[in-house]
Amino acid sequence: MSLRWRIMGATVLVVVLAVLISVAVGYYATQSRLGEFVDEIGDDEAVQLARNLSREYTASGGWDTADRALSEAGYSYGEAPGGEGSDDGEEDHLEALHRDPVRVVVVGSDGRVLTDNFSELLPGQPAPDLGGRREPVSDLTTNQPVGYVYVDVNREFLSSESHGFLNTLLLITLIGGAVTAVVAILLAGWLSRRITAPVTALTEATQAIAQGDTTQLPVTSSDELGRMSEAFNHMTSALETQRELRRRLVNDVSHELNTPLSVIQLEAKGLHDGLQTPEQASDLIIGEVDRLRGLVSDLNSLAETDYGELGLTVEASSVSSLLTAEVERWQPHSRAREVDLSLQISGDLPDMDLDRLRMSQALGNVVSNAIDCSEAGGSVAIRAWQEREEALVISVVDSGIGIDAEDLPHVFDRFYRTDQSRSRGIPGTGLGLAITRAIVEAHGGTATVESGGPGQGVTVVIRLPLANSLEG
């Protein structure tokens, strides 16, 4: 069963169960309350009628106005024996037809019937055993009982009326429940379609990616489904970027491998044919082997950062001596490129806990890039200073080809090389800065790149915290 039908089925089931439970609870609760109400009617009516008759008896000094009290209370359903009809009597009779039939019998203190609103008992005859609720009627002047009033509610009639009311209520509730269920089905269909549509699109897009095609999902909301689509789009963009970088890596690595291998092959052949002296051939072959070793070292460093295996051997190190060693290390290369390499240290730099070999690798990647990207007559300046009591800052500033603004966010991406570096034949695989950032971040620091644009040079800034906790 598809997700859509499961959502619809669950929603409809919940609504139907809620409607049935509401109907059952409402029906039985109303039925119970109506039963209690029927039981209370007789008691309340008897008490109220006894009070009215007591007032009438006291006011008239006898039972002469008893019938009037019953009529005013709405208990006169027909003419009393010997009574005469009147317009008022007709109105009372019509009003009584709209009331629940309640039998009222008034009995004197001598046990004889005074009046019966059903006209079943004649005035003056002894009162038989009467059902219903009996309440005493008193003379309010002497506070003595002068008779009794019997109030008998027609329970069978009220019970049938209550059942009719309950049946009507049940029918209305069921109709309302059916309408609610229909609305719930429509809403469930709309909601399930809204939920499953992005999921279906995600499934199709995933299958397309598996086949080598990338696609973007439409983002139609800001809820969890919309964020899911956005996350998928970011993932596909990252995959496409990685795919392009991987393609570039294959091209660059092939080129980087092919060049030294070709030189080694030519030198070896020249040596074999006697066209090269062993000393000349060995120097060139050793240089190209060093170049291959550097490429393999970069790939190994990249693998270490990928798998979290970039370990540090931390020891107290002089930053000034580290920077001086780096300048001396790269001076031959800068002179060969006719680029001025200088070191500027502001103030006394504190000793820091560093992995000297790893930090030399990170600085070497930056400095060699700066030299390779600078034209003859250009300059590369290494500067270092302490930024308040927070960090040690090392910057490498060159006057080289610069970086386009759209390339700046990607310079630390693995395998990324700008079009300018490719077109100018600058060597490299796009791994140097990625490895530098990984090493600096392992020391708890940050690495950033700034450039004013093409031809404006590049500034790489490394910040290392003065108070950092390092794990070796």
C-alpha positions, 0 to 999 in steps of 0.5 A, spaced: 500 500 500 502 506 498 504 512 503 498 516 500 493 511 501 496 509 508 495 517 510 488 517 507 486 511 511 489 513 518 486 520 517 479 517 515 479 511 521 481 516 526 475 521 524 470 515 524 472 513 530 472 520 533 465 521 531 462 514 533 465 515 540 462 522 540 455 519 538 456 513 543 458 518 549 453 523 547 447 519 546 448 515 553 450 521 557 443 524 554 439 518 556 442 518 563 441 525 564 434 525 561 432 519 566 434 523 572 430 529 569 424 525 569 425 523 576 426 530 579 420 533 575 415 530 580 418 532 586 419 539 584 412 540 581 409 537 588 413 542 592 412 548 588 404 547 587 404 545 595 407 552 596 402 555 591 396 552 594 398 554 601 398 561 599 391 561 596 388 557 602 391 562 606 389 568 602 381 565 601 381 562 608 379 555 604 379 551 598 375 556 594 380 558 589 384 551 589 382 550 582 384 557 580 391 555 583 391 549 579 389 553 572 394 558 573 399 553 574 397 549 568 394 543 571 387 544 568 386 539 562 379 539 562 373 542 566 372 541 573 365 537 574 360 542 575 364 548 572 362 552 566 366 553 560 369 560 558 374 563 554 379 563 559 378 556 560 379 555 553 385 558 553 388 554 559 386 548 556 389 550 549 395 551 553 395 545 557 395 541 551 402 543 550 404 541 557 406 534 560 400 531 562 401 531 570 395 528 574 394 533 581 389 531 586 388 535 592 385 532 598 383 535 605 385 533 612 379 529 612 382 524 607 376 526 602 378 529 595 377 536 593 379 536 586 382 532 581 385 535 574 383 529 571 376 529 573 377 521 575 375 522 582 369 526 584 369 532 590 367 529 597 369 522 595 374 518 600 381 519 596 384 512 594 391 510 595 394 515 590 401 515 586 406 520 585 409 525 590 405 527 596 406 534 599 402 537 605 398 544 604 398 548 610 395 554 613 400 559 613 397 563 618 396 557 623 402 553 620 398 547 620 396 542 615 390 543 612 390 537 606 395 534 601 396 535 594 398 529 590 403 530 584 403 524 579 408 525 573 406 521 567 412 517 566 411 513 560 409 519 556 415 523 558 419 516 557 417 516 550 418 523 549 425 523 551 426 517 547 423 521 541 428 526 543 434 522 543 432 518 537 432 525 533 439 527 537 442 521 534 440 522 527 442 529 527 449 527 530 450 521 525 448 526 519 453 531 522 458 525 523 457 523 516 458 530 513 465 530 517 467 524 515 466 526 507 470 532 509 475 528 512 476 524 506 477 530 502 482 533 506 485 527 507 486 526 500 489 533 499 493 532 505 496 526 502 497 528 495 501 534 498 505 530 503 507 524 497 508 529 491 515 531 494 516 524 496 515 522 489 519 527 486 525 526 491 524 518 489 524 520 481 530 525 482 534 520 486 533 515 481 535 520 476 542 521 480 543 514 480 543 514 472 548 520 472 543 526 471 542 531 476 535 535 477 533 540 482 526 539 486 521 545 486 521 548 493 513 550 494 513 551 502 517 552 508 515 546 512 519 540 513 517 538 506 520 544 503 526 544 507 527 536 505 527 539 498 532 544 499 537 539 503 536 535 497 537 541 492 544 542 496 546 535 496 545 535 488 549 541 487 554 539 492 554 532 488 555 536 481 560 540 484 564 534 486 563 530 480 566 536 476 572 537 481 573 529 480 573 530 473 578 536 473 582 532 478 583 526 473 585 531 468 590 535 473 593 528 476 594 525 469 597 531 467 601 532 473 603 524 472 604 525 465 609 530 465 614 527 469 614 520 467 615 523 460 621 527 462 624 520 466 622 516 459 626 521 455 632 522 460 632 514 461 632 513 453 637 519 452 642 515 457 641 508 454 642 511 447 648 515 450 645 522 448 646 524 456 651 523 461 649 519 467 650 525 472 645 530 467 640 524 467 640 523 474 639 530 476 633 531 472 630 524 473 631 525 481 627 532 480 621 529 477 621 523 482 621 529 487 615 532 483 611 525 483 613 524 490 610 531 492 603 529 488 603 522 492 604 526 499 598 531 497 594 525 495 595 522 502 594 528 506 587 529 503 586 522 504 588 523 512 583 529 512 577 525 509 578 519 514 579 524 520 586 521 521 590 528 521 594 527 527 598 532 530 605 531 534 604 538 538 611 541 541 613 548 543 615 551 537 618 558 536 614 561 530 619 566 528 624 560 527 619 557 523 617 562 519 625 564 517 626 557 515 620 557 511 623 563 507 630 560 507 626 554 504 623 557 498 628 562 497 631 558 491 624 557 488 623 565 488 629 567 485 628 562 480 622 565 478 625 572 479 620 574 485 622 577 491 620 573 498 621 577 504 619 576 511 616 581 516 615 580 523 612 585 528 614 585 535 616 579 539 612 573 537 610 568 543 612 560 542 606 556 541 604 549 541 604 546 534 606 540 530 612 544 526 612 539 520 604 539 519 605 547 520 611 547 515 607 543 510 601 548 511 605 554 510 609 551 504 603 550 500 601 557 501 608 560 499 609 556 493 602 558 490 604 565 491 610 564 488 608 560 482 602 565 481 606 571 481 610 574 475 617 575 474 619 582 478 613 581 483 613 580 490 611 575 496 611 578 503 610 573 509 608 577 515 606 575 522 604 579 528 600 578 535 593 580 535 591 583 542 591 577 547 587 573 542 591 570 536 597 570 532 596 572 525 600 570 519 599 573 512 602 571 505 601 577 501 603 576 493 602 581 487 600 575 483 594 574 478 589 575 483 582 571 484 575 572 481 570 574 486 566 568 484 572 563 485 573 566 492 568 561 495 571 555 492 579 556 493 579 551 499 575 546 495 579 540 494 581 539 486 579 546 485 583 550 480 581 557 477 581 558 470 586 563 470 591 558 473 589 553 468 590 558 462 597 560 465 600 553 466 601 554 473 602 547 476 598 544 482 592 539 483 588 544 487 589 540 493 594 545 497 589 550 500 584 544 502 590 541 506 592 548 509 585 549 511 585 542 514 592 543 518 590 550 521 583 548 523 586 541 526 590 547 530 584 550 532 585 556 527 582 559 521 584 560 514 581 565 509 583 568 502 582 575 500 583 578 493 581 585 490 580 581 483 584 579 477 591 582 477 590 585 484 594 579 488 592 575 493 592 575 501 592 568 505 591 569 512 592 564 518 589 565 525 592 561 530 589 562 537 594 563 543 590 559 548 588 553 545 587 546 547 591 541 542 591 534 542 597 530 539 
